């Protein structure tokens, strides 16, 4: 599992289409995953919320790849325009 600090460092240094795997397992039930099951749901929830917030800000898009039951790779893909362009697009479209 990627730390929030490492994710933020990646956000600051990444360019369009760069990818990072921020979690491997099963985000909805980390104790069910086949690889390194964990009971530390707080840590899993924090990285999940942090990455989702970056997605809501328009910094990344989120994808997942299924390897097996309860074994997914959660990937963040950097978007080139980020928040500023998204905000301008919204203003132009909705005035």
Steps between C-alpha positions, in 0.01 A plus 500: 500500500629841403536766768320834470835682496628286211175557311526878549863495385394311190217749431747791519755337267281307256399604152203409280430127473743397776355214704549381855355202682385631835350177632496130414236283662134571570415853617147412610617226734877495552471200735359293208787556259731213411823702499595630844158516668489786747283599791631858490190644335583855618816513289324352198211745537737799525684424176170418327347833605814695415526358150125545444533867604776544241261353245223739603743792456571388144861400562466130419258252357456169677505156343521148631623172360363170623753222551278254692214500750576758772825589318489830317766749401382857565674747271503880483570653158618862488279741307684782327270793564420459868268722702565833329403385152203305634376813678540710183315238297216505752479880485495503121237229480266619776587869517 
